[in-house]
Every structure is written in C-alpha cells, then in structure tokens.
C-alpha cells in the first residue's frame, strides 16, 4: 500500500504489519482516510450510532491501541481501544483511500 510519510516527506510502500510495527516500535501514528462512510453497525447502517470516514491510530505502550474517529475532518468524541491481539480485526489500511504516517 502507498503510504504518505508526513515526517520524512516521502511516499513509501508498506504492508499492514509494517504500519503496526511503525506504531509499536517507531512511536508513529497512522491516519486512514476513507472515500466511504463507516459505521459501528455495518449490518444495518440505518441503526448506527457512530459514522466516520477518517481514523487516527496510535499506540499507548505497544500493546494497546487507540483509534480516534473523524467525520469530514471533524473530530468525534468517541474512540476505540484495542489490544495487540485484536487490532487485526479492526485496522484495515488496505480499504483506505489515503494513508498518512505521522
């Protein structure tokens, strides 16, 4: 996947595992910008509580991850907390239109 490295000011080809490693060992954040709206109820979006199109992923200690949600560049008050074991079920950079490594 093509990743825009905001710090090094270049584009890199990185995998999902490399992005997670950059968060864990490089103390970096990953922004995923989607060209579609995501919800907390994908089975029936009509009943969704939360809708977003931008995720900001960071790690607390290399084992716990925080995902902040945004809608059209507006930060939402909700966030998700994930551990290293279940991040694979929620972190999908391959579905993002743009990936920024901060």
N, C-alpha and C positions, 0 to 999 in steps of 0.2 A: 504494500500500500504506500502511496505517496504521502509523506508527512512533511509539513512545513515546520522547520525548527526555528522558532522565534528567537532563541538565544544565539544560535550560530549563524542565523540569517541565511539558511540554505534549505533546499528540499532534499529529503532522504527517503530511501526505500526501506520500510521497516515492517516487521510482522507484528501480530498481536502480542506474542510473547516478548518481543523486543521492546514494545511500548510499556508493557507491565514491568519489565526489567528496568527501563529508564525511570519509572516512577519509584520502584523499590530501591535501586542502588544509585540512581542519579539525582534523587530528590527533585524530580521534574513533575509537571502537571500536564495532563493531556486533555485537550478540548476536542470534542466530537460535534461537528455541526452537520445536521441532517437536512435534507431537502423535503422532508415529510414530517408530519406531526406524530409524536409518540404519545402513548397514554399508559396509565397504570392498569388499564383494563382492556388489553388488546382483543379479547374475545368479543366484547361488546362496547366499543368506544363511546356509545351514547351514555353509558353509565359511569364513565371515567371521572375520577376526582381530580386528576392531575394530567395536564397536557404540556408537552415541551418539544423543542426542536434543537436543543443545544445542551450538551452535558459537559461538565468540568470535573475531571477525575484527578484526585490527589491521594497520596498515602499518608497515614499517620505515623506508622512505625515499620512499614514494610510488610505488615501482616493484616492491617486493617485499612480499608479504602473508603473514601468519602466521595460521593457523586452529587454535585450541585446541579440543579436544573434551571434552564433558562427558556423563555419563550420570546422569540424575536428580540434578543439582546436585553431582555428584562429579567433580572434575577428573581426566581420564585423562592418562597420561604421554605419550601420542602426540600429535603435532601435524602439520599440513601446511604446507608452504612453497610459495607460488605467486608467479609474476611477473605483471606487469600485463597481459601478453598472454594468459595462460591463466586468469585469475580468472573470466572469464565462463563457463567450463566447470565451475566448482566452487562458485561463490557464487550461491545460489538463495533470496533473501529472499521471493520470491513463494510458496514452498512452506512457509514458516514460519507457525506459529500466532500467534506473537508476535515482534515486532522491537523491540529496545531500542537506542537510540543513546546511547552513554555518552561 
